[in-house]
């Protein structure tokens, strides 16, 4: 109920204990225009991109993705939270599908 009332940005706030200084003194909101960001990444690099909120509770929330990325593939690849949930900064995760993943 809280997130329904508070909105999407409240859901994207990370806990303060997992944030590095100086951001441990501030609330860092999620991106304002995630689809524009992933579209720009794809246009400028030719690579598929996604902005995803993942946690150590196996929750994967896809905020934006280029059209050629399967939501099921992203969820499967990120469910284990490979970037961690401790003192890491905002991670960049590169996913290289195995050839068998590309076929399904």
Phi and psi in radians as a Rosetta constraint file:
Dihedral C 1 N 2 CA 2 C 2 CIRCULARHARMONIC -0.976 0.35
Dihedral N 2 CA 2 C 2 N 3 CIRCULARHARMONIC -0.844 0.35
Dihedral C 2 N 3 CA 3 C 3 CIRCULARHARMONIC -1.200 0.35
Dihedral N 3 CA 3 C 3 N 4 CIRCULARHARMONIC -0.516 0.35
Dihedral C 3 N 4 CA 4 C 4 CIRCULARHARMONIC -1.147 0.35
Dihedral N 4 CA 4 C 4 N 5 CIRCULARHARMONIC -0.665 0.35
Dihedral C 4 N 5 CA 5 C 5 CIRCULARHARMONIC -1.376 0.35
Dihedral N 5 CA 5 C 5 N 6 CIRCULARHARMONIC -0.721 0.35
Dihedral C 5 N 6 CA 6 C 6 CIRCULARHARMONIC -1.391 0.35
Dihedral N 6 CA 6 C 6 N 7 CIRCULARHARMONIC -0.441 0.35
Dihedral C 6 N 7 CA 7 C 7 CIRCULARHARMONIC 1.686 0.35
Dihedral N 7 CA 7 C 7 N 8 CIRCULARHARMONIC 3.048 0.35
Dihedral C 7 N 8 CA 8 C 8 CIRCULARHARMONIC -1.087 0.35
Dihedral N 8 CA 8 C 8 N 9 CIRCULARHARMONIC -0.670 0.35
Dihedral C 8 N 9 CA 9 C 9 CIRCULARHARMONIC -1.081 0.35
Dihedral N 9 CA 9 C 9 N 10 CIRCULARHARMONIC -0.611 0.35
Dihedral C 9 N 10 CA 10 C 10 CIRCULARHARMONIC -1.100 0.35
Dihedral N 10 CA 10 C 10 N 11 CIRCULARHARMONIC -0.640 0.35
Dihedral C 10 N 11 CA 11 C 11 CIRCULARHARMONIC -1.172 0.35
Dihedral N 11 CA 11 C 11 N 12 CIRCULARHARMONIC -0.511 0.35
Dihedral C 11 N 12 CA 12 C 12 CIRCULARHARMONIC -1.517 0.35
Dihedral N 12 CA 12 C 12 N 13 CIRCULARHARMONIC -0.128 0.35
Dihedral C 12 N 13 CA 13 C 13 CIRCULARHARMONIC -1.221 0.35
Dihedral N 13 CA 13 C 13 N 14 CIRCULARHARMONIC 2.226 0.35
Dihedral C 13 N 14 CA 14 C 14 CIRCULARHARMONIC -1.482 0.35
Dihedral N 14 CA 14 C 14 N 15 CIRCULARHARMONIC 2.694 0.35
Dihedral C 14 N 15 CA 15 C 15 CIRCULARHARMONIC -1.151 0.35
Dihedral N 15 CA 15 C 15 N 16 CIRCULARHARMONIC 2.546 0.35
Dihedral C 15 N 16 CA 16 C 16 CIRCULARHARMONIC -1.128 0.35
Dihedral N 16 CA 16 C 16 N 17 CIRCULARHARMONIC -0.579 0.35
Dihedral C 16 N 17 CA 17 C 17 CIRCULARHARMONIC -1.174 0.35
Dihedral N 17 CA 17 C 17 N 18 CIRCULARHARMONIC -0.357 0.35
Dihedral C 17 N 18 CA 18 C 18 CIRCULARHARMONIC -1.678 0.35
Dihedral N 18 CA 18 C 18 N 19 CIRCULARHARMONIC 0.236 0.35
Dihedral C 18 N 19 CA 19 C 19 CIRCULARHARMONIC -1.945 0.35
Dihedral N 19 CA 19 C 19 N 20 CIRCULARHARMONIC 2.475 0.35
Dihedral C 19 N 20 CA 20 C 20 CIRCULARHARMONIC -1.543 0.35
Dihedral N 20 CA 20 C 20 N 21 CIRCULARHARMONIC 2.613 0.35
Dihedral C 20 N 21 CA 21 C 21 CIRCULARHARMONIC -1.025 0.35
Dihedral N 21 CA 21 C 21 N 22 CIRCULARHARMONIC 2.548 0.35
Dihedral C 21 N 22 CA 22 C 22 CIRCULARHARMONIC -1.524 0.35
Dihedral N 22 CA 22 C 22 N 23 CIRCULARHARMONIC 0.069 0.35
Dihedral C 22 N 23 CA 23 C 23 CIRCULARHARMONIC -1.333 0.35
Dihedral N 23 CA 23 C 23 N 24 CIRCULARHARMONIC -0.130 0.35
Dihedral C 23 N 24 CA 24 C 24 CIRCULARHARMONIC -1.261 0.35
Dihedral N 24 CA 24 C 24 N 25 CIRCULARHARMONIC -0.104 0.35
Dihedral C 24 N 25 CA 25 C 25 CIRCULARHARMONIC -1.810 0.35
Dihedral N 25 CA 25 C 25 N 26 CIRCULARHARMONIC 0.060 0.35
Dihedral C 25 N 26 CA 26 C 26 CIRCULARHARMONIC -2.380 0.35
Dihedral N 26 CA 26 C 26 N 27 CIRCULARHARMONIC 2.792 0.35
Dihedral C 26 N 27 CA 27 C 27 CIRCULARHARMONIC -1.628 0.35
Dihedral N 27 CA 27 C 27 N 28 CIRCULARHARMONIC 2.170 0.35
Dihedral C 27 N 28 CA 28 C 28 CIRCULARHARMONIC -1.816 0.35
Dihedral N 28 CA 28 C 28 N 29 CIRCULARHARMONIC 2.055 0.35
Dihedral C 28 N 29 CA 29 C 29 CIRCULARHARMONIC -1.402 0.35
Dihedral N 29 CA 29 C 29 N 30 CIRCULARHARMONIC 2.854 0.35
Dihedral C 29 N 30 CA 30 C 30 CIRCULARHARMONIC -1.244 0.35
Dihedral N 30 CA 30 C 30 N 31 CIRCULARHARMONIC 2.995 0.35
Dihedral C 30 N 31 CA 31 C 31 CIRCULARHARMONIC -1.154 0.35
Dihedral N 31 CA 31 C 31 N 32 CIRCULARHARMONIC 2.538 0.35
Dihedral C 31 N 32 CA 32 C 32 CIRCULARHARMONIC -1.338 0.35
Dihedral N 32 CA 32 C 32 N 33 CIRCULARHARMONIC -0.685 0.35
Dihedral C 32 N 33 CA 33 C 33 CIRCULARHARMONIC -2.281 0.35
Dihedral N 33 CA 33 C 33 N 34 CIRCULARHARMONIC 1.174 0.35
Dihedral C 33 N 34 CA 34 C 34 CIRCULARHARMONIC -1.074 0.35
Dihedral N 34 CA 34 C 34 N 35 CIRCULARHARMONIC -0.643 0.35
Dihedral C 34 N 35 CA 35 C 35 CIRCULARHARMONIC -1.145 0.35
Dihedral N 35 CA 35 C 35 N 36 CIRCULARHARMONIC -0.676 0.35
Dihedral C 35 N 36 CA 36 C 36 CIRCULARHARMONIC -1.096 0.35
Dihedral N 36 CA 36 C 36 N 37 CIRCULARHARMONIC -0.668 0.35
Dihedral C 36 N 37 CA 37 C 37 CIRCULARHARMONIC -1.123 0.35
Dihedral N 37 CA 37 C 37 N 38 CIRCULARHARMONIC -0.856 0.35
Dihedral C 37 N 38 CA 38 C 38 CIRCULARHARMONIC -1.187 0.35
Dihedral N 38 CA 38 C 38 N 39 CIRCULARHARMONIC -0.594 0.35
Dihedral C 38 N 39 CA 39 C 39 CIRCULARHARMONIC -1.129 0.35
Dihedral N 39 CA 39 C 39 N 40 CIRCULARHARMONIC -0.689 0.35
Dihedral C 39 N 40 CA 40 C 40 CIRCULARHARMONIC -1.164 0.35
Dihedral N 40 CA 40 C 40 N 41 CIRCULARHARMONIC -0.740 0.35
Dihedral C 40 N 41 CA 41 C 41 CIRCULARHARMONIC -1.027 0.35
Dihedral N 41 CA 41 C 41 N 42 CIRCULARHARMONIC -0.822 0.35
Dihedral C 41 N 42 CA 42 C 42 CIRCULARHARMONIC -1.120 0.35
Dihedral N 42 CA 42 C 42 N 43 CIRCULARHARMONIC -0.757 0.35
Dihedral C 42 N 43 CA 43 C 43 CIRCULARHARMONIC -1.111 0.35
Dihedral N 43 CA 43 C 43 N 44 CIRCULARHARMONIC -0.728 0.35
Dihedral C 43 N 44 CA 44 C 44 CIRCULARHARMONIC -1.492 0.35
Dihedral N 44 CA 44 C 44 N 45 CIRCULARHARMONIC -0.372 0.35
Dihedral C 44 N 45 CA 45 C 45 CIRCULARHARMONIC -2.047 0.35
Dihedral N 45 CA 45 C 45 N 46 CIRCULARHARMONIC -0.344 0.35
Dihedral C 45 N 46 CA 46 C 46 CIRCULARHARMONIC 1.386 0.35
Dihedral N 46 CA 46 C 46 N 47 CIRCULARHARMONIC 0.120 0.35
Dihedral C 46 N 47 CA 47 C 47 CIRCULARHARMONIC -1.800 0.35
Dihedral N 47 CA 47 C 47 N 48 CIRCULARHARMONIC 2.528 0.35
Dihedral C 47 N 48 CA 48 C 48 CIRCULARHARMONIC -1.170 0.35
Dihedral N 48 CA 48 C 48 N 49 CIRCULARHARMONIC 2.626 0.35
Dihedral C 48 N 49 CA 49 C 49 CIRCULARHARMONIC -2.571 0.35
Dihedral N 49 CA 49 C 49 N 50 CIRCULARHARMONIC 2.706 0.35
Dihedral C 49 N 50 CA 50 C 50 CIRCULARHARMONIC -2.585 0.35
Dihedral N 50 CA 50 C 50 N 51 CIRCULARHARMONIC 2.643 0.35
Dihedral C 50 N 51 CA 51 C 51 CIRCULARHARMONIC -2.010 0.35
Dihedral N 51 CA 51 C 51 N 52 CIRCULARHARMONIC 2.111 0.35
Dihedral C 51 N 52 CA 52 C 52 CIRCULARHARMONIC -2.353 0.35
Dihedral N 52 CA 52 C 52 N 53 CIRCULARHARMONIC 2.422 0.35
Dihedral C 52 N 53 CA 53 C 53 CIRCULARHARMONIC -1.787 0.35
Dihedral N 53 CA 53 C 53 N 54 CIRCULARHARMONIC 2.043 0.35
Dihedral C 53 N 54 CA 54 C 54 CIRCULARHARMONIC -2.192 0.35
Dihedral N 54 CA 54 C 54 N 55 CIRCULARHARMONIC 2.519 0.35
Dihedral C 54 N 55 CA 55 C 55 CIRCULARHARMONIC -2.312 0.35
Dihedral N 55 CA 55 C 55 N 56 CIRCULARHARMONIC 3.111 0.35
Dihedral C 55 N 56 CA 56 C 56 CIRCULARHARMONIC -1.397 0.35
Dihedral N 56 CA 56 C 56 N 57 CIRCULARHARMONIC 0.068 0.35
Dihedral C 56 N 57 CA 57 C 57 CIRCULARHARMONIC -1.716 0.35
Dihedral N 57 CA 57 C 57 N 58 CIRCULARHARMONIC 0.267 0.35
Dihedral C 57 N 58 CA 58 C 58 CIRCULARHARMONIC 1.196 0.35
Dihedral N 58 CA 58 C 58 N 59 CIRCULARHARMONIC 0.417 0.35
Dihedral C 58 N 59 CA 59 C 59 CIRCULARHARMONIC -1.641 0.35
Dihedral N 59 CA 59 C 59 N 60 CIRCULARHARMONIC 2.284 0.35
Dihedral C 59 N 60 CA 60 C 60 CIRCULARHARMONIC -2.182 0.35
Dihedral N 60 CA 60 C 60 N 61 CIRCULARHARMONIC 2.040 0.35
Dihedral C 60 N 61 CA 61 C 61 CIRCULARHARMONIC -2.020 0.35
Dihedral N 61 CA 61 C 61 N 62 CIRCULARHARMONIC 1.961 0.35
Dihedral C 61 N 62 CA 62 C 62 CIRCULARHARMONIC -1.501 0.35
Dihedral N 62 CA 62 C 62 N 63 CIRCULARHARMONIC 1.999 0.35
Dihedral C 62 N 63 CA 63 C 63 CIRCULARHARMONIC -1.463 0.35
Dihedral N 63 CA 63 C 63 N 64 CIRCULARHARMONIC -0.622 0.35
Dihedral C 63 N 64 CA 64 C 64 CIRCULARHARMONIC -2.869 0.35
Dihedral N 64 CA 64 C 64 N 65 CIRCULARHARMONIC 2.628 0.35
Dihedral C 64 N 65 CA 65 C 65 CIRCULARHARMONIC -2.709 0.35
Dihedral N 65 CA 65 C 65 N 66 CIRCULARHARMONIC 2.618 0.35
Dihedral C 65 N 66 CA 66 C 66 CIRCULARHARMONIC -1.212 0.35
Dihedral N 66 CA 66 C 66 N 67 CIRCULARHARMONIC 2.662 0.35
Dihedral C 66 N 67 CA 67 C 67 CIRCULARHARMONIC -1.034 0.35
Dihedral N 67 CA 67 C 67 N 68 CIRCULARHARMONIC -0.415 0.35
Dihedral C 67 N 68 CA 68 C 68 CIRCULARHARMONIC -1.488 0.35
Dihedral N 68 CA 68 C 68 N 69 CIRCULARHARMONIC 0.114 0.35
Dihedral C 68 N 69 CA 69 C 69 CIRCULARHARMONIC -1.814 0.35
Dihedral N 69 CA 69 C 69 N 70 CIRCULARHARMONIC 2.262 0.35
Dihedral C 69 N 70 CA 70 C 70 CIRCULARHARMONIC -1.404 0.35
Dihedral N 70 CA 70 C 70 N 71 CIRCULARHARMONIC 2.227 0.35
Dihedral C 70 N 71 CA 71 C 71 CIRCULARHARMONIC -0.993 0.35
Dihedral N 71 CA 71 C 71 N 72 CIRCULARHARMONIC -0.678 0.35
Dihedral C 71 N 72 CA 72 C 72 CIRCULARHARMONIC -1.101 0.35
Dihedral N 72 CA 72 C 72 N 73 CIRCULARHARMONIC -0.703 0.35
Dihedral C 72 N 73 CA 73 C 73 CIRCULARHARMONIC -1.112 0.35
Dihedral N 73 CA 73 C 73 N 74 CIRCULARHARMONIC -0.802 0.35
Dihedral C 73 N 74 CA 74 C 74 CIRCULARHARMONIC -1.058 0.35
Dihedral N 74 CA 74 C 74 N 75 CIRCULARHARMONIC -0.798 0.35
Dihedral C 74 N 75 CA 75 C 75 CIRCULARHARMONIC -1.070 0.35
Dihedral N 75 CA 75 C 75 N 76 CIRCULARHARMONIC -0.758 0.35
Dihedral C 75 N 76 CA 76 C 76 CIRCULARHARMONIC -1.124 0.35
Dihedral N 76 CA 76 C 76 N 77 CIRCULARHARMONIC -0.738 0.35
Dihedral C 76 N 77 CA 77 C 77 CIRCULARHARMONIC -1.226 0.35
Dihedral N 77 CA 77 C 77 N 78 CIRCULARHARMONIC -0.510 0.35
Dihedral C 77 N 78 CA 78 C 78 CIRCULARHARMONIC -1.887 0.35
Dihedral N 78 CA 78 C 78 N 79 CIRCULARHARMONIC -0.125 0.35
Dihedral C 78 N 79 CA 79 C 79 CIRCULARHARMONIC -0.965 0.35
Dihedral N 79 CA 79 C 79 N 80 CIRCULARHARMONIC -0.599 0.35
Dihedral C 79 N 80 CA 80 C 80 CIRCULARHARMONIC -1.392 0.35
Dihedral N 80 CA 80 C 80 N 81 CIRCULARHARMONIC 0.021 0.35
Dihedral C 80 N 81 CA 81 C 81 CIRCULARHARMONIC 0.969 0.35
Dihedral N 81 CA 81 C 81 N 82 CIRCULARHARMONIC 1.063 0.35
Dihedral C 81 N 82 CA 82 C 82 CIRCULARHARMONIC -1.098 0.35
Dihedral N 82 CA 82 C 82 N 83 CIRCULARHARMONIC -0.308 0.35
Dihedral C 82 N 83 CA 83 C 83 CIRCULARHARMONIC -1.533 0.35
Dihedral N 83 CA 83 C 83 N 84 CIRCULARHARMONIC -0.118 0.35
Dihedral C 83 N 84 CA 84 C 84 CIRCULARHARMONIC 1.532 0.35
Dihedral N 84 CA 84 C 84 N 85 CIRCULARHARMONIC 3.050 0.35
Dihedral C 84 N 85 CA 85 C 85 CIRCULARHARMONIC -2.531 0.35
Dihedral N 85 CA 85 C 85 N 86 CIRCULARHARMONIC 0.661 0.35
Dihedral C 85 N 86 CA 86 C 86 CIRCULARHARMONIC -2.058 0.35
Dihedral N 86 CA 86 C 86 N 87 CIRCULARHARMONIC -2.015 0.35
Dihedral C 86 N 87 CA 87 C 87 CIRCULARHARMONIC -1.684 0.35
Dihedral N 87 CA 87 C 87 N 88 CIRCULARHARMONIC 0.370 0.35
Dihedral C 87 N 88 CA 88 C 88 CIRCULARHARMONIC -1.262 0.35
Dihedral N 88 CA 88 C 88 N 89 CIRCULARHARMONIC 2.595 0.35
Dihedral C 88 N 89 CA 89 C 89 CIRCULARHARMONIC -1.372 0.35
Dihedral N 89 CA 89 C 89 N 90 CIRCULARHARMONIC 3.110 0.35
Dihedral C 89 N 90 CA 90 C 90 CIRCULARHARMONIC -0.963 0.35
Dihedral N 90 CA 90 C 90 N 91 CIRCULARHARMONIC 1.993 0.35
Dihedral C 90 N 91 CA 91 C 91 CIRCULARHARMONIC -1.464 0.35
Dihedral N 91 CA 91 C 91 N 92 CIRCULARHARMONIC 2.697 0.35
Dihedral C 91 N 92 CA 92 C 92 CIRCULARHARMONIC -1.977 0.35
Dihedral N 92 CA 92 C 92 N 93 CIRCULARHARMONIC 2.095 0.35
Dihedral C 92 N 93 CA 93 C 93 CIRCULARHARMONIC -1.979 0.35
Dihedral N 93 CA 93 C 93 N 94 CIRCULARHARMONIC 2.196 0.35
Dihedral C 93 N 94 CA 94 C 94 CIRCULARHARMONIC -1.717 0.35
Dihedral N 94 CA 94 C 94 N 95 CIRCULARHARMONIC 2.258 0.35
Dihedral C 94 N 95 CA 95 C 95 CIRCULARHARMONIC -2.000 0.35
Dihedral N 95 CA 95 C 95 N 96 CIRCULARHARMONIC 2.088 0.35
Dihedral C 95 N 96 CA 96 C 96 CIRCULARHARMONIC -1.941 0.35
Dihedral N 96 CA 96 C 96 N 97 CIRCULARHARMONIC 1.847 0.35
Dihedral C 96 N 97 CA 97 C 97 CIRCULARHARMONIC -1.169 0.35
Dihedral N 97 CA 97 C 97 N 98 CIRCULARHARMONIC 2.519 0.35
Dihedral C 97 N 98 CA 98 C 98 CIRCULARHARMONIC -1.256 0.35
Dihedral N 98 CA 98 C 98 N 99 CIRCULARHARMONIC 2.755 0.35
Dihedral C 98 N 99 CA 99 C 99 CIRCULARHARMONIC -1.010 0.35
Dihedral N 99 CA 99 C 99 N 100 CIRCULARHARMONIC -0.600 0.35
Dihedral C 99 N 100 CA 100 C 100 CIRCULARHARMONIC -1.173 0.35
Dihedral N 100 CA 100 C 100 N 101 CIRCULARHARMONIC -0.523 0.35
Dihedral C 100 N 101 CA 101 C 101 CIRCULARHARMONIC -1.233 0.35
Dihedral N 101 CA 101 C 101 N 102 CIRCULARHARMONIC -0.582 0.35
Dihedral C 101 N 102 CA 102 C 102 CIRCULARHARMONIC -1.205 0.35
Dihedral N 102 CA 102 C 102 N 103 CIRCULARHARMONIC -0.493 0.35
Dihedral C 102 N 103 CA 103 C 103 CIRCULARHARMONIC -1.386 0.35
Dihedral N 103 CA 103 C 103 N 104 CIRCULARHARMONIC -0.380 0.35
